[in-house]
């Protein structure tokens, strides 16, 4: 079994209407949903081709629609204890989820929710090049960027590189203990933007995906298709239920 601590290994759309989420994301990203038995219940698994990459789950009453990020850790119980000791709020204590793995959920000291995860099998290996429809990046929008950076480094062993975004401040590139880039952390603009993790999906054509998202009922294009020099092209949108997600076409390493 191979685990990759520090990698975001699963993403779950948590909403009041999973069927509505499915109707938006299946045509947008060429995903399909398979209902997988899990104990006495079933779980709607997001499939990208033959790979299970995430899921759809009904949100508890009063919970805003959102994407939940699952962070691979060596030991859920130890990471949960370290996180709460460092100022995180507990949401779900360490729990065995059938035969699939063990998880827990916290709210970090700046207000972003994230789940901790240890698979009973293995984490999906890093591809040489991310296929279309698969997760490409994960980005924390927080109004306490330095506080969040200190928390994730202390609790999960990240290090970081820094990019200068000018008036918006620094962009922190989170590196897992094995030295691989796993996500970003930044102060959002505008100032009233929520604190949350925003997952990125790789697509073949960002402009086409943005246009299709609007036709399928996306509430808002937060960041229109935009080029990042030497990185790629991306777009951030709000889905019909209010959850934030981004699409991106990265520049291959050899390009």
C-alpha positions as CSV (number, residue, x, y, z in Angstrom):
1,X,0.0,0.0,0.0
2,X,1.2,3.5,-0.9
3,X,0.0,6.6,0.8
4,X,1.0,10.2,0.0
5,X,0.6,12.4,3.1
6,X,0.0,16.0,2.2
7,X,-1.8,15.2,-1.0
8,X,-5.5,16.1,-1.5
9,X,-6.8,12.7,-2.5
10,X,-10.6,13.0,-2.7
11,X,-13.1,15.8,-3.2
12,X,-16.8,15.6,-2.3
13,X,-19.6,17.8,-3.4
14,X,-21.8,18.3,-0.3
15,X,-25.1,19.8,-1.3
16,X,-28.8,20.0,-0.6
17,X,-29.5,18.4,-4.0
18,X,-26.9,15.9,-5.2
19,X,-29.1,15.1,-8.3
20,X,-28.8,18.8,-9.3
21,X,-25.1,18.7,-8.8
22,X,-24.9,15.6,-11.0
23,X,-26.9,17.3,-13.8
24,X,-24.4,20.1,-13.9
25,X,-21.1,18.3,-13.5
26,X,-21.6,15.2,-15.6
27,X,-22.0,17.2,-18.9
28,X,-19.5,19.9,-17.9
29,X,-16.6,17.7,-17.1
30,X,-17.5,14.4,-18.8
31,X,-17.9,12.7,-15.4
32,X,-20.4,10.0,-14.6
33,X,-21.8,8.8,-11.3
34,X,-21.7,5.3,-10.0
35,X,-23.7,4.2,-7.0
36,X,-21.3,2.1,-4.9
37,X,-22.5,0.0,-1.9
38,X,-21.1,1.2,1.4
39,X,-22.3,-1.0,4.3
40,X,-26.1,-0.8,4.3
41,X,-26.1,2.4,2.3
42,X,-24.8,3.5,-1.1
43,X,-22.4,6.3,-2.1
44,X,-22.5,8.3,-5.3
45,X,-19.0,8.1,-6.6
46,X,-17.7,10.6,-9.2
47,X,-16.0,8.6,-12.0
48,X,-13.6,10.2,-14.5
49,X,-13.3,7.4,-17.0
50,X,-12.6,4.3,-14.9
51,X,-11.2,6.2,-12.0
52,X,-13.2,7.0,-8.9
53,X,-12.1,10.6,-7.9
54,X,-14.7,11.9,-5.6
55,X,-18.3,11.8,-4.5
56,X,-21.7,13.4,-4.0
57,X,-23.2,13.7,-0.6
58,X,-26.3,15.2,0.9
59,X,-25.5,18.1,3.2
60,X,-26.8,18.3,6.7
61,X,-29.7,20.8,7.1
62,X,-28.4,24.4,7.2
63,X,-25.0,23.5,5.7
64,X,-24.0,25.7,2.7
65,X,-23.3,23.8,-0.5
66,X,-19.6,23.3,-1.0
67,X,-16.8,21.1,-2.1
68,X,-15.0,19.2,0.7
69,X,-11.3,18.5,0.3
70,X,-9.8,15.3,1.8
71,X,-6.2,15.5,2.9
72,X,-4.1,12.3,3.1
73,X,-2.4,11.9,6.5
74,X,-0.3,9.2,8.1
75,X,-2.5,8.9,11.2
76,X,-5.9,10.4,11.4
77,X,-6.1,10.4,15.2
78,X,-2.7,12.0,15.6
79,X,-3.4,14.6,13.0
80,X,-6.8,15.4,14.4
81,X,-5.3,15.8,17.9
82,X,-2.5,18.0,16.6
83,X,-4.9,20.1,14.6
84,X,-7.3,20.8,17.5
85,X,-4.3,21.5,19.8
86,X,-3.1,24.1,17.2
87,X,-6.5,25.9,17.2
88,X,-8.7,24.0,14.7
89,X,-12.4,23.3,15.6
90,X,-13.5,19.7,15.6
91,X,-16.4,18.9,13.2
92,X,-16.2,15.1,13.0
93,X,-13.9,13.1,15.3
94,X,-11.8,10.3,13.8
95,X,-14.2,7.7,12.5
96,X,-14.0,4.5,10.5
97,X,-16.0,4.7,7.3
98,X,-16.8,1.1,6.5
99,X,-13.9,-0.8,5.0
100,X,-12.8,2.2,3.0
101,X,-10.7,4.1,5.5
102,X,-10.7,6.4,8.5
103,X,-11.5,10.1,8.4
104,X,-12.1,13.2,10.5
105,X,-13.2,16.8,9.7
106,X,-11.9,20.1,11.2
107,X,-12.3,23.8,10.6
108,X,-8.9,25.4,10.5
109,X,-8.1,28.4,12.7
110,X,-9.0,30.8,9.9
111,X,-12.4,29.2,9.1
112,X,-11.8,26.7,6.2
113,X,-13.2,23.2,6.5
114,X,-11.1,20.3,5.5
115,X,-11.3,16.5,6.1
116,X,-8.4,14.3,7.1
117,X,-8.1,10.8,5.5
118,X,-6.2,7.6,5.7
119,X,-7.3,5.1,3.0
120,X,-7.6,1.4,3.9
121,X,-5.9,0.7,0.6
122,X,-3.7,3.3,-1.1
123,X,-3.8,6.8,-2.4
124,X,-4.0,7.2,-6.2
125,X,-0.5,7.8,-7.5
126,X,0.5,11.1,-9.0
127,X,0.2,11.1,-12.8
128,X,3.0,12.4,-15.0
129,X,0.3,14.6,-16.6
130,X,-3.1,15.2,-15.2
131,X,-5.8,13.8,-17.4
132,X,-8.8,16.0,-18.3
133,X,-11.5,15.7,-15.8
134,X,-9.2,14.9,-12.9
135,X,-8.1,17.1,-10.0
136,X,-5.2,19.5,-10.8
137,X,-4.8,21.8,-7.8
138,X,-6.4,22.9,-4.5
139,X,-6.4,26.5,-3.3
140,X,-7.2,27.9,0.1
141,X,-8.8,31.4,0.1
142,X,-8.3,32.8,3.6
143,X,-8.3,36.2,5.2
144,X,-5.6,35.0,7.6
145,X,-3.1,33.7,5.2
146,X,0.0,33.8,7.4
147,X,-2.0,32.2,10.3
148,X,-3.2,29.5,8.0
149,X,0.3,28.9,6.6
150,X,1.7,28.5,10.1
151,X,-1.1,26.0,11.0
152,X,-0.7,23.8,7.9
153,X,3.1,23.7,8.2
154,X,3.0,22.9,11.9
155,X,0.3,20.3,11.8
156,X,0.8,18.6,8.4
157,X,4.5,19.1,7.7
158,X,4.2,21.4,4.7
159,X,6.9,23.7,3.5
160,X,6.3,26.5,1.0
161,X,7.5,28.6,-1.8
162,X,6.2,32.2,-2.3
163,X,5.0,34.0,-5.4
164,X,4.5,37.8,-5.3
165,X,1.0,38.8,-6.4
166,X,1.6,42.5,-6.1
167,X,-1.1,44.5,-4.3
168,X,-3.0,41.2,-3.5
169,X,0.0,40.0,-1.4
170,X,1.9,36.7,-1.5
171,X,0.7,33.4,-2.9
172,X,2.0,30.5,-0.9
173,X,2.8,27.2,-2.7
174,X,2.3,24.3,-0.3
175,X,4.8,21.4,-0.6
176,X,4.1,18.1,1.1
177,X,6.9,16.4,3.1
178,X,8.0,14.6,-0.1
179,X,8.7,17.9,-1.7
180,X,5.8,17.9,-4.2
181,X,3.5,20.9,-4.8
182,X,0.1,20.1,-3.4
183,X,-1.8,23.4,-3.2
184,X,-1.9,27.1,-2.9
185,X,-2.8,29.5,-0.1
186,X,-3.8,33.2,-0.7
187,X,-5.6,36.2,0.6
188,X,-8.7,36.4,-1.6
189,X,-10.0,39.5,-3.4
190,X,-12.5,41.0,-2.8
191,X,-12.3,41.3,1.0
192,X,-15.8,39.7,1.5
193,X,-14.9,36.5,-0.3
194,X,-15.5,33.4,1.9
195,X,-12.8,31.4,3.5
196,X,-12.7,27.9,1.8
197,X,-10.7,25.4,-0.2
198,X,-11.4,25.7,-3.9
199,X,-10.5,22.6,-6.0
200,X,-9.3,22.8,-9.6
201,X,-10.2,20.4,-12.4
202,X,-8.0,20.0,-15.5
203,X,-9.8,20.6,-18.8
204,X,-8.8,20.6,-22.4
205,X,-10.3,24.1,-23.1
206,X,-10.9,26.6,-20.2
207,X,-12.9,29.0,-22.4
208,X,-15.2,26.3,-23.7
209,X,-15.7,24.9,-20.1
210,X,-16.5,28.4,-18.8
211,X,-19.1,29.0,-21.6
212,X,-20.6,25.5,-21.1
213,X,-20.8,26.1,-17.3
214,X,-22.8,29.3,-17.9
215,X,-25.2,27.4,-20.3
216,X,-25.7,24.7,-17.6
217,X,-26.7,27.3,-15.0
218,X,-23.5,28.4,-13.2
219,X,-24.4,31.2,-10.8
220,X,-21.3,33.3,-11.5
221,X,-17.9,33.4,-13.2
222,X,-15.7,34.7,-10.4
223,X,-12.5,34.8,-12.4
224,X,-13.0,34.7,-16.2
225,X,-10.6,32.7,-18.3
226,X,-7.2,34.1,-17.4
227,X,-3.6,33.1,-18.3
228,X,-0.9,32.6,-15.7
229,X,2.5,32.9,-17.4
230,X,4.4,29.6,-17.4
231,X,1.6,27.9,-15.5
232,X,-1.5,27.7,-17.6
233,X,-5.0,29.1,-18.1
234,X,-7.8,29.0,-15.5
235,X,-11.3,30.1,-14.6
236,X,-13.1,30.1,-11.2
237,X,-16.9,29.7,-11.1
238,X,-19.8,29.2,-8.8
239,X,-22.0,26.2,-9.6
240,X,-25.8,26.4,-9.7
241,X,-25.9,25.5,-6.0
242,X,-23.4,28.0,-4.8
243,X,-20.2,25.9,-4.5
244,X,-16.9,27.3,-5.8
245,X,-14.8,25.3,-8.2
246,X,-12.1,26.1,-10.8
247,X,-11.1,24.7,-14.2
248,X,-7.6,24.9,-15.5
249,X,-5.4,23.8,-18.5
250,X,-1.9,23.5,-17.2
251,X,1.2,23.8,-19.3
252,X,2.9,20.4,-19.5
253,X,6.2,20.2,-17.7
254,X,8.0,19.6,-21.0
255,X,6.4,22.6,-22.8
